[in-house]
Amino acid sequence: MYNKPQGAPFQATYDGYTAQTRDATWAKVANNYASHGKTSHASSATSVGATVAGVCTTHSSGHVGNIANTYVLGTIGTHSGILTALDQTCNDTSHCDVVDSGHTDSSTCGLAHSGHWVAECTWSTTTPVEFPCLYNRVQWFLTTNGANIAKVTSGTTAPSNMQTELKVLYKLLLDLIYGGTHNVDYEDPLCNAAGEHPDGGSYSGGSNLGRNDSSFEQETEDMKSAIDALLDRHSTIKGSIASNTNLSYNSTFTNVITEIGTYKDVIKRRITEISNRIGYLNSKDVAGGGYNQSISGLTIAAAGSGYTAGTLTASGGSGSDFAGTFSITADGCPTSIHSDASTCNADTSSSSHSGGGANWVTTGPITTALITDIGAGYTSTPTINIVGGGSGTSGSITATVSSITKSLDGTATYQGFEGYSFNGGNGYANTVYSHANFLGGKKINLLGKVLKAIVGVQAMYDSVTTKRGEYYEYNQAS
């Protein structure tokens, strides 16, 4: 727990950030991982066309060629509440109902088989598909099953149906804001009014956001407010789809994505800050995660083409241990004629299509780059290497290195305390150790004297017992 003493055996290093893979989890949230592979993954469309109720029942009534468009909330896979579109064309499906007759027109069918020509028309499809729009993108982003979801204003229980990765973040925010006395309202009494440590250097600028107590509190509340605003707006949009109103809330959604990227860095800076305040002994780190001249971000400089998903490594920059992954968006069907592989492969007549069921393209450009281990010790910007990825070419990913570092030597040879200067030493732990050392008797032998007194009492008791025995024997003899 972040705010309670540990009940399990002693743990030398805090690993709450790394053990829960928060870095990779939040990167997935920021990259809309939940909507990957969905029709609306990259969509920002915010309007829906009007429903057109076409008729396709009677061939002789001129229904052939009619158009129908229906937009309703439906279910895609197991995900409900998805805006679906049923775009239909009334096709002429007249035919000769004699098996294997081979006749495709009324004249020849009528001459050979009088009365067997069936004049009819049917809709081109009866299966609705996902309509590409921002609403659906957010629906995938927020929920695991599409059911309604509401913001939490008290307590620390996140909505049960919140999308898995987003739920990890939201739960942390609830713990920090509503989780008792040691939440974001706590101010370190050894810092100034803004929660800045006297030995922490400059806390100004965006690269230090979240380091001091007040800034961390504000950023935590901003992150939750952004998610809550999206939950509120999405609920309103979901209720108005039936009337085909404007579905615009791009800025609300974009703000969440921006805040997640910012807050991910805030948490790392905060771990480093608290570690430096606590201090380090013999150059041993006290917390997994946090920045320590680490890679803080990745940018896709060039998406390239022809890639399959792969991994990322770093070379140069004097650091080590960085790791990452990248994903792609498959090119799919040539000229985007079909949205699924089976239909695309079955189409052998459209432009850029061929026979043999090999039209669907499973490779594509790089669309996301995720950090799985931020590494440490990068004194300059390293080169990011694209590993695997099939036969992809021309892709390029660049790194951003954080200048924030932990105040420890980093070698096992360093002996003593390190961290922010405090009370004549380095780190709060140094003072705690000094007090423990004091009480342990290293300086005034306080506990030694107490122990000696206890031993003295025992000796006195033993003496009384012995004398009492001697007195008893003396009385018996006389």
N, C-alpha and C positions, 0 to 999 in steps of 0.2 A: 504494500500500500504506500502511496505517496505521502500520507500524512499520519501514519501510525508506526509505532515501533515494530520492528520485524519479529515475528513470533517463531520463525524457523531458525535453524542453526546459523551462526554468524556468516555473513556474506561479505567478502572483502571488497567487492566492487558493485555499485549500483548498476543494474543492467535492464531496468524497466523499459528504456527506449529501444535498446537493441534486441532484447529478448522478444518483444512484441512486434518486431520488424516494422516499427512505426515509419521509418524513412521510406521503405518500399511501399507500404500501405498508403501513405499520404500522397506519394507520387502517383499512385494509381488513381486516387480520387481527383487530383489536379489534372490528370490526363483523361478524364472521363472514361476510365477503364470499363465501367459497367455497361457502357453503350457500344463498346467495340464490336464490330461485326453486325451492328444493327443498322437499319436503313437511315435512321436519324442521327447517327453518331456525330457527324460534323455539321448537321443542319442548324441554321439560324432562322429558318422560315417562320413567320409569325402570323400568317393568314391562311384561311381555309376557304376554298371555293364554295359557292352555293350548291346545295343539294338539288339535283335535277332528277325528277321522278319520270323516267322514260317508260314507254310501253313496248313490249315485244311479245305479242300473243298471237297475232293473225297475219299471215303472209299476204293475204289478199287486201288487207287494209293499209298496206304501205308502211308497215312497221319496220321493215328491213332498213338498216342504216340509222335507226334511232339511237340516241346516246342517253345513258343514265349515269349519274354520279351520286354516290351516297357516302356520307362521312359520319361515322358513329364510333363511340368508345367500344372497343372489343378486346379480345384476348389474343396475344401472340405467344405461342408456346404456353407457359404457365403464368405469364405476366398479364394481368388485367389492366384495365384503364388506359389502354393504348388507343390513340386515335387511328382508326383504320379507314381506308378508302376502297370503295368498290366502284371501279370505273368500267362500265360495260358498253359494248356495242351490239346492236341487234343484227345478227348475221343470218343470211339465207342458208338454211340447213335442209332444204327440200331434197328428196331422194326417191329412188325407186326401191320399194320395200320388198322386192324379190331378191332373195339371197343369191349373191354372185351373178347378178344379171349383167353387171358392167355398164348399165345405162346411167348417164349422168344428166340427162335432160328430159323434159316431159314428153317431147315428141317421140323419141326412140323408145322410151319406156312405155308410152301409151300404145304404140303400134305393136310392140311385142307382148305387153302385159297390160291389157286394158284395165283401167281402174286402179292401177298399183302405183301411180305417181302421188307422193305425199308432199303437198306444198306446205311448208312450215318455216318458222323462224325461231331462233333461240339466242339467249344472251351469250356473249363470248366467254364470260366467266361468272361464277357465283361465289368465288372465294375472295374475301376482302384481304388486303395487305396493309402493312404499316405505312402510314402517310408520313413522309419525311418532313419533320417540323421540330422546332425547339421544344414544344410541349413534350413530345415523346422522348426527346433526348433527356430532359429533366426527369421524366417519369422513370426511365431506366436508372438514372443517376441517384435518385432518392430512395427508391424502394426495392425490396427483394421480390415482391409478388404483385405489385401494382395497387395494393389496397391503400386506402386513405391514411395519411400520416400527418401528425400535428406536432408543433414545437412543444418543448418541455420548459415550464417556467418555475419549477421547484422540484427538489429531490434529485437523485443521481441515477435514475433508471432511464436509459435511452429507449426510444420506441422499438418494439420488438421486430417490426417489419422494415426497419431502416436498412438500406443497402449496407452490406457487410463492412466494407472498408470505411465508408462514411460513419458508420456506427462507432467504430473504434475512436475516431476523432471526436465525435459528439459526446461520447461517454466521458472522455478525458475532460472536455470542457465543462460538463456537468459536475464532475468531481472537483475541479478547480474552483468553480464558482459557488456551488452549493454544498461542498463537502466538508463542512465543519470549520473549526477555528483556524486551521492551517491552510486556508485556501488563498486565492489571489489577493485577498484584502490584507494579508499579513505583510507587515513592513519590518524589515530588519532594523532593530533598534541601534545597531552599530553603524548604520548608514545615515546619510543626510535625509532631508524631507522628501526628496525625489527617489530615495532608495538607491543612491549611488555610493559605492564604497570609496573611502578616502584614497585607497591605493589602486582603484580600478581604472585610472587614466580617464580619457575622454569618453563620455557616454553619448555624445551628440552624433547626428547623422543617421542615415538609413542603415548603414552597415552595423550599427550598434543597437538597432531596434530590439526591445525586449530584454536587454541585459539588466537594466535597473528595475527595482520593484514596481514602481508606478507604471513604467512602460509595459512591463509584462502583464500587469493587471489589465491595462487598457487594450492591449493586443488580444488578450484572451476573450475579453468581452466583445471586442469588434468581430472576432471570428464567429462567436456564437450568434451575434446579432445578424451577421450576413447569412448564415444558414437559416435562422428563424425567418428572416425576411423572404427568403426563397420558398420556404415551406408555406408561409402565408399566401404569397402571390400564386404559387402553384395550385393551392387549394381553390383560390378564386377562379383561376383560368380553367381548371378542371370542371368547375360548375357552370361555366359559360360556353363551353364548346358547342353544346346543342344549338345555341342561337347563332353560331358562326361569327362570334365577335372577334375582334383583334386579339391575338394571343401573345402580344408583345411583352416580354420581360427580359430582353437580352441583357440589359445593364444589371439586373438583379442576379442573374445567373453568372455573368462575367465577374461580378464583384466577389462571389463565393470562390471561384477558381483563383482569382488574384489573391484573396485573403489566405487561401490554403497554402499557396506558394510562399507567401510572406510568413505565415505562422509556423510553417515547417522550419524556416530559418530561425525564427524567434525561439523555438523550443531548443534548438541546438545551441544557440548563443546563451540561453538561460542555463543549460546544463553546464556549459563551460564556466559561466559566471559563478554559479553556486559551488562548483568544484574548486575554483580558485579561492573562494572565501573560506571553505572548509580547510583546504590545504592538502598537501601530499607528504607522505613520509618515505624517505629513501627512493624517491622518484617513481613511486607506484601510483598509478592512476586510481581514482576513487569512483569513477563513473564511466560506463560504456556510453558511446554516443557523444554528442557535443562536437563543436569544432575544435580542431587542433591542427591548424594549417591544413584544412581538409578541403576536398572538392565540394563546393556548396551548390553547384548547379551545372546543368548541361544544356546546350543550345544546338538545335539541328541547323547547321549552317547551310547544308545542301541535302535534300531528301534522297537524291539519286533515283535509281530505278532497278527493277529486277531482283530485289532482295527478298529473302525469307527472314524470319525472326532470328536473332542471335544475341551475342553477349558483347560487353565492352570492357576493355582494359585501358590502363594508362601507362605511358612511358615518359621518362624524364621528369623534371621538376623536383628531383631529390626526395620525393615522397614514396609511399608504398601502400599496398593493401586496398587500393580503389578497385571496385567492381561495379558493373552495371549491366543492364539489358536493353535491347531495343526491339520494338515491334513495328510491323508494317501494315498497310492497308492494301489488300490484294486488288490488282487492277480489275479483276472480274471479267465481265462480258465486254467484248469489243464494242466500242461506241455506246456502251451502257444500255444496250437494247433490253437485256433481261437482268433481273436482280437475283437470280439463283442459278447455281451451277447446272442442275439437271435440265432446266428449260433452255439455258444458253447452249449447252452441248448438243441438245436435240435439234437446234436450229441450224440447218446446213445451207440455207438460201440467203440469209441477210448479208449485208456488206461486211467484209472482213471475216466472215465465218467460213469454216471448212467442215468436211465430213469427218467421221471417225470419233466424234465425241470429245474433242480436245480444244474446244473454243474458250472455255473458262480459264482465266489466267490466275494462278495462285500466288504469284510474286507481285511485288509492287514497291513503292517508295517507303522510306523510313518515316513513320508518323509520330512515334513516341520514343523518348530516351529516358530510362529510369536509373537512378542510383540505388544500388543494393548495399554498398559499403563505401562510405565517404573517404576512407583512407586517412592518412595523417602525414605530417612532415613535408608538405609541398611548399617549398619556398619560392617556386615560380610555377607558371602554368604548364601542365604536362600536355602531351599529345594524347588524344583519345583514339584508341584503335578499335575498329569495327571487326569483330571476330565472327567467323561463320557467315551467315547471311546469304548462303548459296552463291550464285554468280552475279550478285548485285554490283553495280558500279556507280561511281561519282558521288557517293554519299559522304558527308563530312559532319562531324560532331565536335564542338568545342567545349572546353571546361571553364568554370569560374572557380577561383580559389579564395577561400575566406582567410582574411588576415588575422582573425581572432584565434588565439592559441591558449592552451592550458599552461599555467605557470609551473611547469615541472621540467627538470633537466632531460628526462626521457632516456636516461641510461641507468643501468642497475648499479653503476659504480658510485652514483651520488648518494651521500649519506646525510640525513637530517631532514628538516622540514622545509617545504617550499609552498608558495601561495602568496596571496596578498599580505602585505606587511600589516601586522596587528599586534599591539600590546608588547612591543619589543621583540616579536618573533615573526614567523611567517605562517599565516593561516590560523583559523580559530582552533584547529586541532592542537596546535602547538601550545596554546594557553590551557586547553583542557588537559593536555599531557602534563604541563607544568604543575597544575593544581593537583592532579592525581599523584604526581611525583612528590609534591609537598606533603599531601596527606599520607602517602605511603611511607614517609619517614626518611626519605633520602636526604633531606636537609635538616630536619629537627628531630627525626626519629620519633614522631608523635605516636604512630601506631606501635612502634617498638616499646615505647614507655608504657602504653596501655597494656600491651601483651605481658610486659614484665610485671606490672601490677597484678594482672590476672594470675600469673604464675606465683606471685608472692602470696596471694590469697589462698591458693591451693596448698602452698607449703605450710601456711599457718593452720589450715584445716588438718593437714596430715600430722602436724605437731600435736594439736589438741587431741586427735584420735589416739596417737601413741601414748600420750600422758594419761589419757583416760584408761587405757588398757593397763598401764603400770599401776595406777591407783587401785583398780579392781583386783589385781593380783596381790597387792600389798594387803588389802583388807581381808582377802581370803586366807592369807598366811597367818594373820593375827587372830 
